Each structure stands twice: as structure tokens, then as C-alpha cells.
């Protein structure tokens, strides 16, 4: 077996999170940095996101995914940060020993001073939905179809129904329409879309594609190839209403029904996962429950905007560089637990260093659990409200950022638990 | 689009009688509220907007109903190569030129190597806007 290779900061994944983390680690003084990427080039999911809308926050420009990625990739090359593509990480230990395989190098092992988890997320598959009916071909997740069209150069079918109105599904409705494919309808279980308004207008309304809210697919038809789906209205409990069935002929069904952080490697390393976000539990430095292992981007929690991924990942990369440089493995520090109260889901970070909370602003990110107008977000410290923010609208499709500032708290009293909840004004 | 030959609108701050007003319903995309706007148009100009919760709705309606624009992104297959070349318009183009733009892109036969930002079509569909490559294909 090959010798174990020492690395200061090892970045797992060469998508937007990994690229930004590696650059920030370099800027913070890390010497030996390595990015491991399983695809044959850097860029991650941005490679197949050829639509515009990326970079408005960071570059103040409306870029496509490949252009956004190229800015970071160019900089990674300019900084001389090595990246090894076509490489699959198969194990990470809590002692930060990383095993990977590739055709070029065979089996390799790296001992990392610090690790940045940046593996991204994957799509919820058909199996997670339990739709009854035939096991026909022609059923894909929306991102798979996006890859077929935008990277592999194939069209998935001629007549398409999309289940779920997540942004990838909406974007694909327009892409397929541009390619001459008929998109019959976008079917959404909830009474609202989780996609951006902009995408509903510019990907569906522009092409008169119906968005059927409070509907779902209740049967799949077709031996061999898909021939159609049955859709039904659902009631307030999201149960199909008998008698509301309608048959939609189609040869392709795309699923755009949510994303799941990809954490099998994290679990192997003994990293604690959060059941709500599906990602690691982290502190305000984005360090997981295993010292020296950090997480950022969609492997931590699913983001709406890549700009936010880049910003978060830069912080993870910087912190990883500091840990790697000092060779100190941070001891368990006194931490404030962060809890999601009523109407709030998936808060990140889940722990805040007590000292930091008392001296510097800390950014919390979370999603509201339902659509609310004229809502108030309430921050509570050990059950006592310390801060209130009014919001005209909260929707699960848009992540909320809340800055927790030292002046929220009475100086004398140390905080043990922070809670954010949502109430109607 | 719904033509309403006789429209009388009465609002506390606004009173208008016209014989040529048409109405359109659009969704404002300025923020997640997504207000449903009812836009009254006369001679192609916006004369009234209702349903907006803030002034951005009015400017959005003016843009969207008078000269709507869209960024267009598309793919050009390169024989024998994957991935296909991804391209975009350098700026938004008038919405009614999207089809012409897609047809022009479909007819384009760029030669490799191509670098990100290279001009593929200098002026697409008479819109005065270039189509540029969004990735390297060497």
C-alpha cells in the first residue's frame, strides 16, 4: 500500500463550496491544500446549470453556472492549489485519515490536518415518494434530466410532466421547451411553490405551462416506456381527493421534489448529523462534532443561492486553515445550543461558542416551515425574548438569515440556549 | 390579455375613464411576495397598476408590460464532442425575439477552440446583442 500523504487542508468536493473553501484556506496561510473531486472536472453542479442568475451578490453580475464556476477555478489554478479529479473518496475517519480511489493513482491515503466537507447534495428519488404504478422507463429526477441535456447532449423525451415545483424542475421546464419538447404541466403537492417567483414567471408563465398547485401524481402508467400519469387534487391534509383524478399522457416524468445533503462519508467519520437539515451539526466556525472536520455548502444544508454557498465555504476554509496551522485540535468549548422554535426549521449553526456570542455578531440561517405574511421572528435566550424582527413575507423556498448581536444580551448573564421562533404579528 | 372597451376604474386616489384600456394580470417578481398585479394599458403605455404592495410593482409592470426582456441561454451541439457548447445572450433581449434568437443559435456552427466569453453571434435576431460562450471548449 502507498504511503500516507500528509496534507494541511483536504477539501472533499470541487464544486462551489470546495473551490471557495480551498481559496480561503490558501488566503489564511495553509500550505498544503488538496481538492478531491469525483467528476472529471471542477465546478460541481454549476457545470450543468447553464441558465443565468448566479453571482448577483458576489460579482454584481448575472452569470451562468459555468461562468461562476470558472471565476473560482481560474483563481484556484492561479493560486497553485492542486485539485485531483476523477477521484472518489471512500472513507474518512474521525482521525482525519482519508482514503480515496482513482484510475490515475489507484488507492491513496491522506492524513489531513483539517478536512472541509463540501460534497453537496443529491436529489430525492422516486423511491422516497412511494408513487404507485408501473416501473416504466422515462422517470428521472430533474437534475438527471438537466445533466442529460446540458452535459451529455441527449433529450430525455418528447412530452413531459414535472412533479414538484422546485427551481430545478422550473428551470428544466424552460430548457425542455427551448429544445422543442412539450411540457404538459408542473404538478405541486403543496398549495405554494418552493421555487422562486422569478422562475415561475420566466420558466412557466412565459410559455403558458400550467402550474397545478395542491395536486400530485397518484399513478404511473406504461409497460416499458411511460405512457402517462394520473394526477389528483389533494385536500388540506395533502391526501388525494377521490374523483379528482385526471390522466395526462406523457413519455417522461421529471421529479423535482427536494434535495438531500450527501453525508455518507461524514457519518463514517462519526460526524453528528441534524435530522432536519440532513447535514452535520456545526458550531459558528462550521466545525462539526469531530474536531478538525468542517462542513459547508449543500452538504451542510441546502442553499437557494450559490453566492451564499461561496460565502459560507470561505469561512469554513479559513477556519480549517487556522486549525491545521496551529495543530491544535480544538477542545470542546463552552457552547450555546441553538434551537428552532415554532414555524422555524433547520437552523445552522446549531451551536455557538459562548465567548463569540458575547463579543461578535453571529449569523443564523434557517427556513420558515410554511408561508407566512406579516410575521415576526422572535429570538429567545433561555426562554426570554431578546430580539424581534418583522418580516413581510416568509416562505420555505427562501432561506432566512438573522444576525445575532452581542447587544441582544444582558452582559452579566451567560446564555445557555438560543431559540428562534416565528409568530404572526 | 383581456380587452375591456368600457372600463371605469374608481379608486380613492385615482379616477380614469377611457375607451381603449386593456388589462393584464402579471406576477411581480421583485421580491418573494409575488404580488398579483392588474395592469391597465392604454396605447401600449401603463396607465394604472393595482395589487402591488410597494412601488417596485409599478416599475416592474412598466418594464414587463411595455418592453419585457429576457436573458436567453442555450446549447450548441458540437459534433463528436461533449458537453455541448453552452451560450447566453450578453444582455437581456426583447421577449418577443426569444424564438428568433433560439433559431439563430440552432443554426450557428462555431469552430473550436472556443474560450469562455468568445462571441458566437455578434448581433442576434436584430436585437443588437451578442451571443457569447459560457464555457471553454478547446
Interface residues (C-beta under 8 A of the other chain):
Chain A: X47 X50 X51 X52 X62 X64 X66 X67 X70 X149 X150 X151 X152 X153 X178 X196 X197 X198 X200 X201 X202 X205 X206 X373 X392 X393 X395 X397 X398
Chain B: X26 X27 X28 X29 X31 X32 X33 X34 X53 X70 X71 X73 X74 X75 X77 X82 X83 X84 X86 X88 X95 X102 X116 X134 X135 X136
